[in-house]
Amino acid sequence: MAIVANPAYKLPEVLRTGLIICVLIVVPALITGGCAGLPTIYPDGSVTGARPEMACGEVFADSSLRVVHSMTAQMPDDQIYKGISVTVVYPEADRVECVIMSIEGMVLFSAESNREEVKVKRAVGPFDNKRFADSLFADIRRVFFQPRGRMISFGKTDSDSRVCRYALDNGGFVDVVRTEAGQAKIMEYSSRGKKLQTVSLAWETGLPPYLANRIAVYHHGFFGYRLSFDRIRYSFVSKL
């Protein structure tokens, strides 16, 4: 049986009003939701030149170094693990080495990484899966190495903090924010503006940010986890 629309038919007033309200709410949400999580940056000069590079680049390591931290890991299942981490970074060679030990000194995890791959030498539960290894080295790179991409914006946040925004090669974004003296945040967003990761740094006066006394890494989302690192000691090492 064919169904013929009646051109004279009008929706009841309550339905017409509800439809209009629905359109007014849903359509803007669909339009703006794509980058809703990407904060506004208020321009404060050109993104080229020495100033933004100085403001943001000094957060990241420019020399090879070894750092020993006490580490606390809160996993997605809310289990908490404590240990000692030894991290060696070689910015000029794009290389990272990491060892995690128990408080008693037992090696629970040992691996090294270049940009292309992570090579695990030893791994004991709960650190014995590839996802953990890949995520850990991505976290280390986010803390110590400049973002792999180009700076696209430099300015101030709503709270008047200096910020640089990088467009990553994978389509996402990273904001490097100098929140106040001796503190900074590194925030990663997806290509649609969803916040994926927040790194918080706090360091002593006279030390560079990459030698932070305390580093906190938080992965947002359902399978999110938290890592915190308190610096015990550091030393500079020879280049590879």
N, C-alpha and C positions, 0 to 999 in steps of 0.2 A: 504494500500500500504506500503510495507516495505521500510525503508530508509537504504541505505547502505553507510557507510563511504568510502570516496575515499582516500586511503593512499597516493596518489600522491599530494593531495591538500595541499597547503601551505597558511597560513594566509598572507594577504598583510603586507608589511613591517611596515606600520604605526600602524596596529593592534597588530603585534608582539611586537613592541617597547612599546606600551601603556600597553600591558598585563604584560610585564616584570616590568615596572615602578610600576604598580598597586601591583604586588606581593611583590616588594621590600619595598613598603611603608606600605601596609596593614598587611602583616604577622608579621613584627616586632612589629607593634602597637598592634596586638592581643596578642603577646607573652608578651610584657612588660606592657601593659595597666592595668593588674590586680592589681599591687601594685605601680602604677606610682606616687601616692600621698604620699607614705611612704618615708620620707627623709632618706638620708644616715647618719648612725652614724659611726664615726671613733673611733675605740676602744681606750680606755685609762685606761687599767687595767681590772681586773677580775670583773664580775658582782656579785661575792660573797664577803663577808667581810663587814667591817664597813664603808668603804669610800662611796660606792654608796648608802647605806642605809642612811647615814648621809646627803649626798647631796640631796637626793630626799625626804626622809621621813620627814625632818624638814619643808617641805612645808605644811604638813597636820596637823590637830589638834591632839594633844596627851592628851588633857584634856577636860573635859566637860565645855562648856561655852555658854553664851548668848550674841548675838551681835545684836545691833540695827543699821539699815541702812536706809538712804533715798534711795528709789528705783525708777528707771525709766524703764518701759517696752515698747519696740517697737514691736508690734505684726506683724504677717505676712501681715495684711492689711494696715500696716504703721500707724495704730492708736497708739498714745502714751499715756501712763498712768503713773501717778506719785503717790507715796505713801510712807508709812513707813513700813518696814519689821522688824519683831522680830524673830530671828532664834536661836533655842537652839539645840545644838548637843551633843550627848553622844557617843563618839567613842567606848568606852569600851562595851557599850550595843548595838551598831549599831542602834541607835535610833535618830530621828530628829523630832523637832516640829517647826512649822512656822505659823506666823500670819502676814497678810498684812492688813494695815489700810489706809484709806484715810488721806489726810493732816489734815482734821478736826477731825480725831480720830475714824471714823466709821470703824468697822471690816468688811472687804470685803472678807477675806478668812482666814480660820483657819483649820489646819489639823496636823496630826502626822503620822509618818511612821516608821516601822521597815523594815528590808530587804525584807520581803515577801509582804507587802501590805501598801497602803496609806489609812488612815481613815480620811475622810473629815467631819469636824464638822459644818462648815458654808462656803458658797460660793455664791458670788454675781457677776453677769456679769461685766466684761468679764472673770472672774476667775471661772466660774461655770461649767466647763466641765472636764471630767476625764483626757483627754489628757494633759490639763494644769497642773493638780495636779501631775500626774506621771512625767511630764517633769521637773516641778519645784523641786521636791524632788530628781530627778536624778541629776539636776544641783547642788543642795546643797551638795549632796554626792560627786560629782566630785570636788567641791571646798575644802571641809573639810576633807574627808576621803581618805585614801590611796586606789589606784585602787584595785579592786577585781580580782586578778590574780597574776602572778609571773613575777619578773623582768628578762628580757632575754638579755638586752644589756645596756651597760653603756659606755659613752665616750663623744665625742665632736661633735657639729654640724659644718656645713660649716662656720658659723660665730664665731666658737671657744667657743660657750656656752656649759656648762655642760648639759648633757641630760641622762635621764634614760628611757628605754622603757619597758613597761609592756605588756605581752600578757594576755588579759582578758579572763575570763571564757566563755564569749559569742562568742569568736573567733576574736574579734577586738583587737585594740592596743591603748595604751595611752602613749604619750611622756610627761615627766615632764622636762621642760627646764628652767634652771636658766640663763636668758638672760643677766642680769647685776646686780650690787649691788642693792638690794631692789626691784627687779622685777623678775617675773617668768611667764611662760606660761604652761598651761596644755592642750594638744591637743589630741582629740580622733579621731581615724580612724576606718573605717570598716575593715572587714577581707580582703577586696580587696584593701585596701590602700586609700579609699576615705575619705577625711577630713569631719568629721561630726560636730565637735564642737571645739571652741577655748575659753579658759578661760585665762584672763590676770589678774595678781595680781601686785599691787604696795603697798609697805609698808614702814613705817618709820624705820630709823636706831634704833636698840635696841629692836624692836618688832619682834615676829615671823611672818612668811609669812601668816599664817592663820588668823592673825589680820590685814589684809591688809586695808589700807585706802580706796582703790578703787578696786572693782572687776568688771570686764566686762565679760559677757558670751555671746557668739555669736554662734547660731546654723546655720550652712550652709545649703544651699539647697533652693528649691522653697518655702517651708513652714517655712523657717528660721525666727528666731526672735532674738532680742537683749535684754539683761537685764544688767543694771548697778547698782551697789550698792556703796554708799559712807558711810563709817562707821561714826556713831554718837557717840556711846559708846559701851563698852563691859564689861563683868564681868564673872568671873569663878564661876561655880555652882557645887554643890555636885553631886557625882556620883549617878546613880540610884541604 
